[in-house]
Amino acid sequence: MSKTRIAVAGAGYIGQAHMLVAQNSPGCTLSAIVDPSPAAAAVAAQAGVPLYASIDELLAKDRPDGLVLATPNQLHVPQALECIAAGLPILLEKPIATTVAEGEQLLERVEETGARVLIGHHRAHSPIMAKARQVVDSGQLGRLVAVMGSATFLKPDHYYADAPWRREIGGGPVLLNMIHEVHNLRMLCGEIAAVQAFASNATRGFPVEDTVAINLRFASGVLGSFMLSDTAACPRSWEQTSQENKAYPSYADEDCYVIAGTNGSLSVPTMRIKTYPRAEDRSWWKEFEVGVVGMVRDDPLKHQIEHFGAVVRGEAAPLVSARDGLQNLRVTEAIAEAARSGQVVQLASL
């Protein structure tokens, strides 16, 4: 069987990560790169594939089976609409759009046409997350009660010096980083119904926040707390604990989520589990059975490209749909609004 031909639009950091997994895929192959920047020529030459300046040119000269859109956020919706009009399946990097209103426009078009659109929340393809969901769904923890999460890390000063827009409204960790966490929390605990947040810029002094404390209420009744900071010298973040992205140092003794139920708790990603041995004899005076859930660590981008290939071929529905991507953006915008207003922000259901 011939491999599914995947092109990648956007030759930046994340685009190159998609290119690498496509080149090493058993079911897909990298067919072309789309990027108008001069620097993209070297990337295409190294990958050994043709370079096109636009999606129009790609479609006219070398139409692939599917296209990864790893372009700047403001291009996501117009380029996605262009691909949908051309009948081309896409893997659209998160966020689905720059605003909820734009995302709603795209979702309407996706659902009108039945377009094959996978949103690039790559952690949805993490074997660690799959195992955590399995534990939650199994009932071992009992009825879920609470989730405690964190994404605390220290971005160097040059991160902001290299791209000054990150210092301004529209940058900052809520809109740049929290959207990843939102999808993980939804996978583990279900839909988020309301949020509260306190934000501070006291450390960096930029117009945008650097630290945020977030409260979450899930539709199921589960409550959550989340600490987000890009100026905290603390490795309780997915990147620094999951060992999935080798660009980051990792700390095997740290977790970034603890999910607690009426019969036990699971820490993720170490997968340490503590449960009461007898449901009828639970108490803080009783000892837990302590263990570690067996799981495999692997690159979720690798699994995502294989899934995208299956979506392109019509063998699978997108694991992260356009509707999912839009809801992640809605929650993220709600957190930003809650921090600005000091109010509880309610979220509409899917």
URURPE-V537345 format. One record per pair of residues at least 6 apart in sequence whose C-alpha atoms are under 8 Angstrom apart, sorted by the first residue. I is the first residue (numbers start at 1). J is the second residue. Records with the same first field share a line. If there is no record, write none. Layout:
# URURPE-V537345
I: J ; J
This chain:
# URURPE-V537345
3: 26 ; 27 ; 28 ; 29
4: 27 ; 28 ; 29 ; 65 ; 66 ; 309 ; 312 ; 313
5: 28 ; 29 ; 30 ; 31 ; 64 ; 65 ; 66
6: 22 ; 28 ; 29 ; 30 ; 31 ; 32 ; 64 ; 65 ; 66 ; 67 ; 68
7: 30 ; 31 ; 32 ; 33 ; 34 ; 64 ; 66 ; 67 ; 68
8: 15 ; 18 ; 19 ; 30 ; 32 ; 33 ; 34 ; 67 ; 68 ; 69 ; 70
9: 15 ; 33 ; 34 ; 35 ; 55 ; 67 ; 68 ; 69 ; 70 ; 71
10: 33 ; 34 ; 35 ; 69 ; 70 ; 71 ; 72
11: 33 ; 34 ; 35 ; 40 ; 43 ; 70 ; 71
12: 70 ; 71
14: 70
15: 70 ; 71
17: 301
18: 68 ; 301 ; 305
19: 30
21: 301 ; 302 ; 305
22: 28 ; 29 ; 30 ; 302 ; 305
23: 29 ; 30
25: 302 ; 305 ; 306
27: 306 ; 309
28: 305 ; 306 ; 309
30: 49
31: 49 ; 50 ; 64
32: 44 ; 49 ; 50 ; 51 ; 52 ; 62 ; 64
33: 44 ; 49 ; 50 ; 51 ; 52
34: 51 ; 52 ; 53 ; 54 ; 55 ; 58
35: 51 ; 52 ; 53 ; 54
36: 52 ; 53 ; 54
37: 53
40: 51
41: 51
44: 50 ; 51
52: 58
65: 88 ; 89 ; 312
66: 88 ; 89 ; 90 ; 91 ; 309 ; 312
67: 88 ; 89 ; 90 ; 91
68: 90 ; 91 ; 92 ; 93
69: 76 ; 79 ; 80 ; 90 ; 91 ; 92 ; 93
70: 92 ; 93
71: 93
73: 94 ; 95 ; 97 ; 98
74: 97 ; 98
76: 92 ; 93 ; 96 ; 97
77: 96 ; 97 ; 102 ; 103 ; 106
80: 90 ; 92 ; 106
81: 106 ; 109
83: 89 ; 90
84: 110 ; 113 ; 115
87: 115
88: 115 ; 116
89: 115 ; 116 ; 117 ; 311 ; 312
90: 116 ; 117 ; 118 ; 312
91: 117 ; 118 ; 119 ; 120 ; 308
92: 117 ; 118 ; 119 ; 120
93: 119 ; 120 ; 121
94: 119 ; 120 ; 121 ; 325
95: 120 ; 179 ; 325 ; 329
96: 103 ; 119 ; 322 ; 325 ; 326 ; 329
97: 103 ; 326 ; 329
99: 329
100: 326 ; 329 ; 330 ; 333
103: 326
104: 326
107: 322 ; 323 ; 326
110: 116 ; 117 ; 322
116: 311 ; 312 ; 317 ; 318
117: 318 ; 321 ; 322
118: 308 ; 311 ; 318 ; 319 ; 320 ; 321 ; 322
119: 318 ; 320 ; 321 ; 322 ; 325
120: 320
121: 180 ; 183 ; 320 ; 325
122: 300 ; 301 ; 304
123: 129 ; 180 ; 184 ; 300
124: 130 ; 183 ; 184 ; 187 ; 300 ; 319 ; 320
125: 300 ; 301 ; 303 ; 304
126: 297 ; 298 ; 299 ; 300 ; 303
127: 295 ; 296 ; 297 ; 298 ; 300
128: 242 ; 268 ; 269 ; 295 ; 296 ; 297
129: 184
131: 295
132: 188 ; 266 ; 268 ; 271
133: 187 ; 188
135: 141
136: 188
140: 263 ; 264 ; 275
141: 260 ; 261 ; 262 ; 263 ; 264 ; 265 ; 266 ; 275
142: 261 ; 262 ; 263 ; 264
143: 261 ; 262 ; 263
144: 189 ; 222 ; 259 ; 260 ; 261 ; 262
145: 221 ; 222 ; 223 ; 259 ; 260 ; 261 ; 262
146: 222 ; 223 ; 224 ; 259 ; 260 ; 261
147: 189 ; 222 ; 223 ; 224 ; 225 ; 257 ; 258 ; 259 ; 260
148: 224 ; 225 ; 226 ; 257 ; 258 ; 259
149: 224 ; 225 ; 226 ; 227 ; 256 ; 257 ; 258
150: 226 ; 227 ; 228 ; 236 ; 237 ; 256 ; 257
151: 181 ; 226 ; 227 ; 228 ; 229 ; 236 ; 237 ; 238 ; 256
152: 227 ; 228 ; 229 ; 230 ; 231 ; 232 ; 233 ; 234 ; 235 ; 236 ; 237
153: 229 ; 230 ; 231 ; 232 ; 233 ; 234 ; 235 ; 236 ; 237
154: 229 ; 230 ; 231 ; 232 ; 233 ; 234
155: 230 ; 231
160: 166 ; 167
165: 171
166: 172
167: 206 ; 207 ; 208
168: 206 ; 207 ; 208
169: 207 ; 208
170: 208
171: 208
172: 208 ; 209 ; 210
173: 209 ; 210 ; 211 ; 228 ; 229 ; 230
174: 209 ; 212 ; 228 ; 332 ; 335 ; 336
175: 332 ; 333 ; 336
178: 228 ; 332
179: 328 ; 329 ; 331 ; 332
182: 328 ; 331 ; 332
183: 328
186: 192
189: 218 ; 220 ; 222
190: 218 ; 219 ; 220
191: 218 ; 219 ; 220 ; 349
192: 216 ; 217 ; 218 ; 219 ; 331 ; 347
193: 216 ; 217 ; 218 ; 219 ; 346 ; 347 ; 348 ; 349
194: 216 ; 217 ; 218 ; 344 ; 345 ; 346 ; 347
195: 214 ; 215 ; 216 ; 217 ; 334 ; 335 ; 338 ; 344 ; 345 ; 346
196: 214 ; 215 ; 216 ; 335 ; 338 ; 339 ; 342 ; 343 ; 344 ; 345
197: 212 ; 213 ; 214 ; 215 ; 335 ; 336 ; 338 ; 339 ; 342
198: 212 ; 213 ; 214 ; 338 ; 339 ; 342
199: 209 ; 210 ; 211 ; 212 ; 213 ; 339 ; 340
200: 209 ; 210 ; 211 ; 212
201: 207 ; 208 ; 209 ; 210 ; 211
202: 210
203: 210 ; 231
204: 210 ; 231
210: 229 ; 230 ; 231
211: 227 ; 228 ; 229 ; 230 ; 231
212: 227 ; 228 ; 229 ; 339
213: 225 ; 226 ; 227 ; 228
214: 225 ; 226 ; 227 ; 228 ; 335
215: 223 ; 224 ; 225 ; 226
216: 223 ; 224 ; 225 ; 226
217: 223 ; 224
218: 224
235: 241 ; 250 ; 251 ; 254
236: 254 ; 255 ; 256
237: 255 ; 256
238: 255 ; 256 ; 269
239: 245 ; 248 ; 250
240: 248 ; 249 ; 250 ; 251
241: 250 ; 251 ; 252 ; 254 ; 255 ; 256 ; 269 ; 270
242: 250 ; 269 ; 270 ; 297
243: 249 ; 250 ; 297
244: 297 ; 298 ; 299 ; 300
245: 299
252: 270
253: 270
254: 270
255: 267 ; 268 ; 269 ; 270
256: 267 ; 268 ; 269
257: 267 ; 268 ; 269
258: 265 ; 266 ; 267 ; 268
259: 265 ; 266 ; 267
260: 266
263: 275 ; 276 ; 279 ; 282
264: 273 ; 274 ; 275 ; 276 ; 288
265: 273 ; 274 ; 275
266: 272 ; 273 ; 274
267: 273
270: 292
271: 292 ; 293 ; 294
272: 290 ; 291 ; 292 ; 293
273: 290 ; 291 ; 292 ; 293
274: 288 ; 289 ; 290 ; 291
275: 288 ; 289 ; 290
276: 282 ; 286 ; 287 ; 288 ; 289
277: 288 ; 289
307: 316 ; 318
308: 318
310: 316
311: 317 ; 318
323: 350
327: 350
330: 347
331: 347
334: 345 ; 346 ; 347
335: 345
337: 345
338: 344 ; 345
